Amino acid sequence: MSTYQELKGLKIKYLSSDTSGDRAKEGEVFYNSTDFNLRAFVSTAAWHSGANIINATTGIANTGTQTASIAYGGSLPPTTTASLEYNGSGWSTAPSLPEARSEMSKAGTQTAVISTGGKSSAPGMDASFEYDGSSWTSGGTMGTGRYTQDGDGTQTAAFICGGQTNPPLTPSNATEEYDGSSWTAGGNLNQARNRIRTAGTQTAGLALGGSGYPLAVGPIGNSSEEYDGSSWTAGNAINTARYQGAAGGAQTSALLYGGNGSPAFLTATEFYDGTSYTTSPASLSTGRNNLGGDGGNNAYLAVAGSTPARTSATEEFTVSLSATTAAAFASGGNTVNARRNAGCMGTQTASLYAGGFGPPYLNYSEEYNGTAWTEGNNTTIARECSTSGFGTQTAGAIAGGGAPDNITSPYGGYSNSTDEYNGTSWSEGGDINSHRLGMATCGTQTAGFGAGGYQGANHPDSPPSNTAKCEQYDGTSWTEVADLNTARSSMAHFGTQTASIACRKNTNPTESWDGSSWTNLSNSPIVFDGGNHGGGTQTAGITYGPRPYSLTELWDGTTWVTGVKYSTSRGGNCAGDASSGLLVGGYTGTANTNATEEYTGETTAARAVKTVDFD
């Protein structure tokens, strides 16, 4: 009889706790000498939330893998040309489609796509587009224009099938194959169907679900067919009849999920092993149809769709020994005073929130302990200081801002004063060298860094203008350093006095500071102009906003990608970093809010091991 070591290449380890270090793998067995149990590592299938796309979209197409994917087109409405790339952490903008389309086909990889059909001003288009990782260009023309078809394969060996022609409004059974330049007719489906989903390759394809016309899930909705490169053969029945779902993988290992059936917005997930369909215990957390999705090898994406409202949600499916807890916001304690444009600094469990605007200008100061806000002593002057909070809860500072401290004019007053906090009270620090509002700061109370802002001229007839001026603080005085490459105000600025990132507001460039000069970076943030705030380091940062997007973005030192959304759309202020943050107060568009939301980044941990039961 074979031993366990002969079968698996591993000995049964004798351990005092449920771990076997870097040898943990599917099927490994070990003995826990503390609780006297034989244990094993078992992979588990699960969906978890990923980063949101920028706009809620239905009819989006998606192809590639879970860590290198592209989504394109869809309807907001109107129909969009937008393309987005996913790196496994979040979405970033890609070059736009040549033409706005929704309900297009998928096939290929993130850097080699072929997509065709769809609808925009007129349904049933026959043009196709290719993507090479940097731009979209025209591909071959289909023989039969249609929409709600689907396909798979590679850019040089793809297939499409099914769909809806118009006119007349007729489900199609046509299959077409692509060789990298032109489409030719393939074998017809056994049943004409639209809103179909596919997986596999040009010579080993899979067609799943779909419907006739009108939109009723009938006998077609739970059928599947397999393609060998020339003809389709009826496959086994799907467990949950559906159309407008998502699918990916191979002919012998595919995943089907979501769609329209019963109920109308399915969460049901099914795995196909080449012979039969098995309903997975892992269901989508958001039931939806007309979504995008693709992947393989037990790693899939579900992107956007209808719930029935359009959604921007992304979910990831994995079969793994590890459990992923998605990044998320949770409600924190409300501030004592609702306000906007206040300075915020510190960490998620020890933050300081000072100044702000009601109107009028305010001198409130509050401290947060991770649960509740407590009002403390007031700042030395009332001001709205927006992005100018830096330091910690017990050694914080605010500088500049809007305040009626010097003049009264149509443009308001602009302060050059600094307030320092010692954990109990505020006192005056050194003045910045120019009066300004919206100077973005980072660093500590004794090594602070302020960049940009609205430069006030301190004259009743002089409007403010964006400035590129930067200054550094040593705890006593401010010294001017090299200017930003682009003048702007109210941007996000995070990092240290010698290594920081400045981004957004009025212009989109991201700039990196090395202690002596600013460098423009090639990747710009996604979200449009607005009051933005951020935290973190030069290589791991987060920004919030602006209203009305409620969207975070994550910075890894090279690239911006989308993160999760927060609940209350607003231009708030923040503390903390990219793994543990705080979004506080702000303006919702109609009123100031006292809401606090706590951000926790994505984490991954080993799943609990299973006890081997001999009964």
C-alpha positions in Angstrom: 0.0 0.0 0.0 1.3 3.5 -0.9 2.1 5.9 2.0 0.9 9.5 2.2 4.5 10.7 1.5 4.6 8.5 -1.7 1.3 9.9 -2.9 1.8 13.6 -2.1 5.5 14.0 -1.7 5.1 15.2 1.8 5.4 13.8 5.3 2.6 14.1 7.8 4.1 16.8 10.0 3.8 16.9 13.8 2.9 20.5 14.9 1.8 22.3 18.0 -0.6 24.6 16.1 -2.6 24.9 12.9 0.2 25.9 10.5 2.8 24.3 8.4 4.5 27.5 7.2 5.5 27.8 3.6 4.7 24.2 2.9 1.0 24.8 3.1 -0.7 23.4 0.0 -3.9 21.8 -1.1 -4.2 18.3 0.5 -1.4 18.6 3.0 -2.1 16.7 6.2 -0.5 17.3 9.6 -1.1 16.3 13.2 -1.9 19.0 15.8 -0.4 17.8 19.0 -2.2 20.5 21.1 -5.8 19.4 20.3 -4.9 15.9 19.1 -6.5 16.2 15.7 -5.3 15.3 12.2 -5.8 18.3 10.0 -5.6 19.1 6.3 -5.5 22.2 4.1 -8.5 22.4 1.8 -9.1 25.1 -0.9 -12.4 27.0 -0.7 -14.3 28.7 -3.5 -15.4 32.2 -2.8 -16.4 35.6 -4.3 -15.1 38.7 -2.7 -15.4 42.4 -3.6 -12.8 44.0 -5.8 -12.3 47.7 -6.7 -15.1 49.6 -8.3 -15.0 50.8 -11.9 -15.4 54.6 -12.3 -19.0 54.7 -13.5 -21.9 52.4 -13.0 -22.3 50.6 -16.4 -24.4 47.9 -18.0 -23.7 46.0 -21.1 -19.9 46.2 -20.6 -17.6 43.7 -22.2 -14.6 42.2 -20.3 -11.8 39.9 -21.4 -8.5 38.7 -19.9 -7.5 37.2 -16.6 -8.3 38.3 -13.0 -5.0 40.1 -12.7 -4.7 41.5 -16.2 -8.1 42.3 -17.6 -9.7 45.0 -19.8 -13.4 46.1 -19.8 -14.8 48.3 -22.5 -18.0 49.9 -23.8 -21.4 49.6 -22.2 -24.2 52.0 -21.4 -24.2 54.6 -18.6 -26.4 55.8 -20.4 -25.5 57.0 -23.0 -23.4 54.3 -24.7 -19.8 54.9 -23.9 -16.3 54.5 -25.5 -14.6 54.1 -22.2 -12.0 51.3 -21.6 -10.5 50.3 -18.3 -7.7 48.0 -17.4 -7.5 45.9 -14.2 -4.3 44.7 -12.5 -5.8 42.6 -9.8 -6.0 45.5 -7.4 -8.0 48.2 -9.2 -9.0 49.8 -12.5 -7.1 52.5 -14.5 -8.1 54.3 -17.6 -7.1 52.9 -21.0 -7.5 54.4 -24.5 -11.1 54.8 -25.7 -12.9 52.7 -28.2 -13.2 54.3 -31.7 -17.0 54.2 -31.3 -19.4 54.1 -28.4 -20.9 50.6 -28.1 -22.6 48.3 -25.6 -23.2 44.5 -25.6 -20.1 43.7 -27.6 -18.3 40.4 -27.7 -15.1 39.4 -25.8 -12.0 37.6 -26.9 -8.3 37.8 -26.2 -6.0 39.2 -23.5 -5.5 42.6 -21.9 -3.0 43.5 -24.6 -4.5 41.6 -27.6 -8.3 42.0 -27.8 -10.7 41.4 -30.7 -14.2 42.6 -30.0 -17.1 43.0 -32.4 -20.8 43.8 -32.8 -22.9 45.6 -30.3 -25.2 48.5 -30.4 -25.2 52.3 -30.1 -27.2 54.6 -32.3 -28.2 51.6 -34.3 -28.2 48.0 -33.1 -26.6 45.1 -34.9 -23.2 46.6 -35.9 -20.8 44.5 -38.0 -17.5 46.4 -37.4 -14.9 44.9 -35.0 -12.0 46.5 -33.1 -8.6 45.3 -32.0 -6.6 46.5 -29.0 -2.8 46.0 -28.7 -2.4 47.4 -25.1 -1.9 50.9 -26.3 -4.6 51.7 -28.8 -7.8 50.5 -30.5 -7.9 50.0 -34.3 -10.4 48.6 -36.8 -10.5 44.9 -37.4 -12.3 42.8 -40.0 -16.0 43.2 -40.7 -18.5 40.5 -39.6 -20.6 38.8 -42.1 -23.8 39.4 -40.0 -24.1 42.5 -37.9 -25.6 41.8 -34.5 -25.5 42.6 -30.8 -25.8 40.5 -27.5 -23.6 37.9 -29.2 -20.5 36.7 -27.4 -17.2 35.0 -28.3 -13.9 33.9 -27.0 -10.4 32.7 -28.1 -7.4 34.8 -29.0 -7.0 37.9 -31.2 -5.8 35.8 -34.1 -8.1 32.8 -33.5 -11.5 33.8 -32.1 -15.1 32.9 -32.6 -18.4 34.6 -32.0 -21.9 33.0 -32.0 -25.5 33.8 -31.4 -26.8 37.4 -30.9 -29.7 39.5 -32.1 -30.0 40.9 -35.7 -31.9 44.1 -36.4 -33.8 44.3 -38.6 -35.5 41.9 -38.2 -35.5 41.4 -34.5 -34.4 37.8 -34.8 -32.1 35.6 -32.6 -29.1 34.3 -34.6 -27.6 30.8 -34.8 -24.6 32.1 -36.8 -21.0 31.4 -35.8 -18.1 33.3 -37.3 -14.4 32.7 -36.9 -11.6 35.3 -36.9 -8.0 34.7 -38.1 -6.5 38.0 -37.1 -7.7 39.9 -40.2 -11.1 38.7 -41.4 -14.2 36.9 -40.3 -15.5 33.7 -42.0 -18.6 31.6 -41.4 -18.3 28.7 -39.0 -20.8 26.0 -38.0 -24.3 27.2 -36.9 -25.5 26.7 -33.3 -28.2 24.1 -33.0 -30.5 26.7 -31.4 -30.6 30.4 -32.4 -30.2 32.5 -29.3 -29.3 35.9 -28.1 -27.8 37.3 -24.8 -25.6 34.2 -24.9 -22.3 33.7 -23.0 -19.2 31.8 -24.2 -16.0 30.3 -23.0 -13.1 28.3 -24.5 -11.2 28.6 -27.8 -12.0 28.6 -31.6 -11.6 24.9 -31.7 -12.9 24.0 -28.3 -15.7 26.5 -27.5 -18.6 26.6 -25.2 -22.0 28.4 -25.6 -24.0 28.9 -22.5 -27.6 29.9 -21.8 -29.2 32.7 -23.8 -32.8 33.4 -24.8 -35.1 33.9 -27.8 -37.2 36.9 -28.5 -39.0 38.4 -26.6 -36.9 38.2 -23.4 -38.3 35.0 -21.9 -36.1 32.3 -20.4 -37.4 29.2 -22.0 -35.8 25.8 -23.0 -32.8 27.6 -24.4 -32.0 29.3 -21.1 -30.6 26.1 -19.5 -28.9 24.5 -22.5 -25.3 24.5 -23.6 -23.4 23.6 -26.7 -19.8 22.6 -27.5 -17.8 23.6 -30.6 -15.0 21.7 -32.1 -14.0 24.3 -34.7 -16.5 23.2 -37.3 -19.8 22.1 -35.7 -21.7 22.5 -32.4 -22.9 19.6 -30.3 -25.6 19.8 -27.6 -24.1 19.7 -24.1 -25.6 19.0 -20.7 -28.2 21.3 -19.1 -27.2 24.2 -16.9 -28.7 24.0 -13.4 -30.1 27.5 -13.4 -31.6 28.8 -16.7 -30.3 32.2 -17.5 -29.3 34.8 -20.1 -27.2 38.0 -19.9 -24.8 36.3 -17.4 -21.0 36.1 -17.6 -18.7 33.2 -18.3 -15.0 32.4 -18.8 -12.5 29.6 -18.8 -12.0 26.5 -21.1 -14.4 24.0 -22.6 -13.4 21.5 -19.9 -13.2 24.0 -17.0 -15.5 27.0 -17.2 -17.5 29.2 -14.8 -21.0 30.7 -15.4 -22.4 33.3 -13.1 -25.0 36.0 -12.7 -27.6 36.8 -15.4 -31.3 37.0 -15.8 -33.4 34.1 -14.8 -35.4 33.3 -11.7 -34.9 35.6 -9.8 -34.2 38.2 -12.5 -30.8 39.2 -11.0 -29.0 36.0 -10.3 -26.1 35.4 -7.8 -25.9 31.7 -8.8 -22.5 30.4 -9.9 -21.9 27.1 -11.8 -18.7 25.2 -12.5 -18.4 23.1 -15.7 -15.9 20.3 -15.8 -16.4 19.3 -19.4 -19.2 16.8 -18.5 -21.6 18.4 -16.1 -22.6 21.6 -14.3 -22.2 21.9 -10.6 -23.7 24.8 -8.6 -21.0 26.3 -6.5 -21.7 27.2 -2.8 -20.0 30.5 -3.6 -22.5 33.1 -4.9 -22.1 36.6 -6.2 -22.8 39.1 -3.4 -24.5 41.3 -5.9 -27.1 39.6 -8.1 -26.9 41.2 -11.5 -27.3 40.7 -15.3 -25.8 42.2 -18.4 -22.4 42.2 -16.7 -18.9 41.7 -18.0 -16.7 38.8 -16.9 -13.9 36.5 -17.9 -10.9 34.6 -16.4 -9.9 31.0 -16.0 -7.9 28.6 -13.8 -10.3 29.2 -10.8 -9.8 33.0 -11.0 -12.6 35.0 -12.5 -14.0 38.6 -12.6 -17.6 39.9 -12.5 -17.8 43.5 -13.7 -20.6 46.1 -13.4 -24.1 45.2 -14.8 -27.7 45.8 -13.7 -29.1 45.1 -10.2 -31.6 46.4 -11.6 -29.9 49.8 -11.1 -26.6 50.0 -13.0 -23.7 49.1 -10.7 -19.9 49.8 -10.7 -19.2 46.8 -8.5 -16.4 44.3 -9.3 -16.2 40.9 -7.7 -13.4 38.3 -7.8 -13.9 34.5 -7.7 -11.0 32.4 -6.4 -10.4 28.8 -5.2 -7.7 29.2 -2.7 -6.2 28.3 0.6 -6.3 32.0 1.5 -9.3 34.1 2.3 -9.4 37.6 1.0 -11.2 40.3 3.0 -12.0 43.1 0.6 -11.2 46.7 1.3 -14.3 48.5 2.8 -15.6 51.5 4.5 -17.5 51.3 7.9 -19.4 54.0 9.7 -17.5 55.7 12.5 -18.6 58.1 15.2 -20.1 61.4 14.0 -18.1 64.6 14.6 -19.6 67.0 17.2 -19.9 69.8 14.6 -20.8 69.3 11.0 -18.5 71.4 8.7 -16.4 71.4 5.6 -12.9 72.4 4.6 -11.4 71.6 8.0 -7.8 70.3 8.5 -7.5 66.6 9.4 -4.4 64.7 10.5 -3.2 61.7 12.5 -4.4 58.0 12.2 -7.7 56.2 12.1 -7.7 55.6 15.8 -6.0 58.9 16.9 -6.9 61.8 14.6 -7.4 65.6 14.9 -9.9 67.7 13.1 -9.6 71.5 13.2 -11.1 74.6 11.8 -13.5 74.6 8.9 -16.4 76.5 7.3 -20.1 76.5 8.1 -20.5 79.3 7.2 -19.1 81.1 9.1 -15.3 80.4 9.5 -14.9 78.1 12.5 -12.2 77.5 15.2 -13.5 74.2 16.4 -11.1 71.4 17.3 -12.0 67.7 17.8 -10.1 64.5 18.6 -11.0 60.9 17.5 -10.1 57.8 19.5 -11.3 55.3 16.9 -14.9 55.3 18.2 -16.0 58.8 19.1 -15.1 62.4 18.6 -14.5 64.7 21.6 -14.4 68.5 21.4 -11.2 70.1 22.5 -9.8 73.6 22.7 -10.2 76.0 19.9 -7.6 77.0 17.3 -6.1 80.5 17.6 -8.1 81.9 14.7 -11.2 80.8 12.8 -10.4 79.5 9.3 -11.2 77.0 6.6 -7.9 75.2 6.1 -9.1 72.4 3.8 -6.0 70.2 2.9 -3.6 72.0 5.3 -3.6 69.6 8.3 -0.3 67.7 9.0 1.3 65.9 11.9 -0.3 63.8 14.6 -3.1 64.0 17.2 -0.7 65.2 19.9 1.6 67.2 17.6 -0.5 68.6 14.8 -0.6 71.8 12.7 -2.7 73.7 10.3 -1.4 76.5 8.0 -2.9 79.2 5.8 -6.5 79.0 4.7 -9.5 81.2 4.3 -9.9 83.6 7.2 -11.1 87.2 7.8 -7.8 87.9 9.6 -6.4 90.6 7.3 -9.0 92.1 4.9 -12.6 92.1 3.8 -12.9 91.8 0.0 -15.1 90.1 -2.6 -12.6 87.3 -2.6 -12.3 86.8 1.2 -9.3 86.8 3.4 -6.2 84.6 3.0 -4.2 83.7 6.0 -0.4 83.1 6.3 -0.5 81.9 10.0 0.3 78.5 11.4 -1.4 76.9 14.4 0.4 74.2 16.4 -1.3 71.6 18.7 0.4 69.9 21.6 -2.3 67.5 22.5 -4.1 70.0 24.8 -4.0 73.5 23.3 -3.2 75.4 20.2 -0.6 78.1 19.9 0.8 80.3 17.0 3.7 78.9 15.0 5.8 80.5 12.2 4.0 82.2 9.4 4.1 80.9 5.8 5.7 83.3 3.4 2.6 84.0 1.3 -1.1 84.2 2.2 -3.0 81.4 0.6 -6.0 79.0 0.7 -5.9 75.3 -0.2 -2.2 74.7 0.4 -1.8 70.9 0.5 0.4 69.7 3.4 2.0 66.5 4.6 4.7 65.4 7.0 5.1 66.1 10.7 4.8 69.2 12.9 8.6 69.6 12.9 9.1 68.5 9.3 6.1 69.7 7.4 5.6 70.4 3.6 3.1 72.6 1.9 2.4 72.8 -1.8 0.3 75.0 -4.1 -2.9 76.7 -3.1 -4.9 79.9 -4.0 -2.4 82.8 -3.7 -4.2 85.7 -2.1 -3.0 89.2 -3.1 -4.5 90.9 0.0 -6.1 93.5 -2.1 -9.9 94.1 -2.4 -9.8 94.1 -6.2 -7.4 91.2 -6.7 -8.8 87.8 -7.2 -6.9 84.7 -6.1 -4.9 82.6 -8.5 -3.4 79.1 -8.3 0.1 79.0 -7.2 3.0 76.6 -7.7 4.8 77.8 -4.6 6.0 75.2 -2.0 7.3 75.7 1.5 8.8 73.5 4.2 8.3 73.8 8.0 10.9 72.9 10.6 8.6 73.5 13.6 9.6 77.1 13.8 9.7 78.7 10.4 8.7 78.1 6.8 11.3 78.1 3.9 10.5 78.3 0.2 11.7 75.3 -1.9 11.3 74.4 -5.6 7.9 75.1 -7.2 5.4 72.5 -8.4 5.6 72.0 -12.2 1.9 72.9 -12.4 0.2 75.6 -10.3 -2.9 74.3 -8.5 -4.8 74.2 -5.2 -6.8 71.9 -2.9 -5.1 68.8 -4.3 -4.0 65.7 -2.5 -0.5 65.7 -1.0 0.9 62.8 1.0 4.2 61.4 2.1 7.1 63.1 3.9 9.1 66.4 3.7 11.6 64.6 1.4 9.4 62.1 -0.4 5.9 63.1 -1.3 3.2 62.8 -4.0 1.0 65.8 -5.2 -2.0 65.1 -7.5 -5.2 66.4 -9.0 -7.4 69.5 -8.7 -7.7 71.8 -11.7 -5.1 69.7 -13.6 -4.5 66.0 -13.5 -0.7 65.5 -13.4 0.8 63.5 -10.6 4.1 65.0 -9.3 6.7 63.3 -7.2 9.0 65.2 -4.8 12.5 63.8 -4.0 13.6 66.4 -1.5 14.9 68.9 -4.0 12.6 68.9 -7.1 9.3 67.8 -8.6 9.0 65.2 -11.4 5.9 64.7 -13.5 4.9 61.1 -13.6 3.4 59.4 -16.6 0.3 58.0 -14.9 -2.3 60.5 -14.0 -5.2 60.0 -11.6 -8.5 58.8 -13.1 -11.1 60.9 -11.2 -12.0 64.3 -12.5 -11.2 67.7 -10.9 -12.5 68.5 -7.5 -11.5 68.9 -3.8 -9.4 65.8 -3.2 -7.6 64.6 -0.1 -5.2 61.8 0.4 -2.8 59.9 2.8 0.0 57.4 2.8 3.5 57.3 1.5 5.2 58.0 -1.8 4.9 54.3 -2.8 1.5 53.5 -1.2 -1.1 56.2 -1.1 -4.9 56.7 -1.2 -7.1 59.6 -2.3 -10.8 60.2 -1.7 -13.2 61.9 -4.0 -14.2 64.2 -5.4 -17.9 64.5 -5.1 -20.1 63.1 -6.7 -17.9 60.0 -7.4 -17.5 58.7 -3.8 -14.5 56.8 -5.2 -11.1 56.1 -3.7 -7.9 55.6 -5.8 -4.8 53.7 -4.8 -1.2 54.6 -5.7 1.5 52.0 -5.7 4.4 54.3 -6.6 3.8 54.0 -10.4 0.1 53.6 -11.2 -3.2 54.9 -9.9 -6.1 52.4 -9.8 -9.7 52.7 -8.5 -10.6 51.5 -5.0 -13.8 50.9 -3.2 -16.5 53.6 -2.8 -17.6 55.3 0.4 -21.2 55.8 1.5 -21.7 59.5 1.7 -20.7 61.5 -1.4 -18.9 64.6 -0.3 -15.7 66.6 -0.4 -14.4 65.5 3.0 -11.1 65.5 4.8 -9.0 62.5 5.7 -6.4 61.0 8.0 -4.4 57.8 8.0 -2.9 55.9 5.1 -3.6 53.4 2.3 -4.3 50.5 4.7 -6.1 52.3 7.5 -7.8 55.6 6.8 -10.5 58.0 7.9 -12.8 60.2 5.9 -14.4 63.0 7.9 -17.1 65.6 7.4 -17.4 67.7 4.2 -20.0 69.1 1.9 -22.5 66.8 0.2 -23.7 69.3 -2.3 -26.7 70.4 -0.3 -25.3 70.6 3.3 -22.3 70.0 5.5 -22.1 66.6 7.1 -20.7 65.2 10.4 -20.3 61.7 9.0 -17.1 59.7 9.6 -16.2 56.7 7.6 -13.3 54.3 8.4 -11.4 52.7 5.6 -9.6 49.3 5.9 -7.6 48.1 3.0 -7.7 44.6 1.5 -6.2 41.8 3.6 -5.4 38.1 2.9 -5.1 35.4 5.5 -4.8 31.6 5.5 -8.2 29.9 5.8 -8.9 27.7 8.8 -7.7 24.1 8.2 -10.1 21.2 8.3 -10.1 18.4 10.8 -9.9 14.9 9.3 -13.0 13.0 10.5 -12.5 9.2 10.6 -16.1 8.5 11.7 
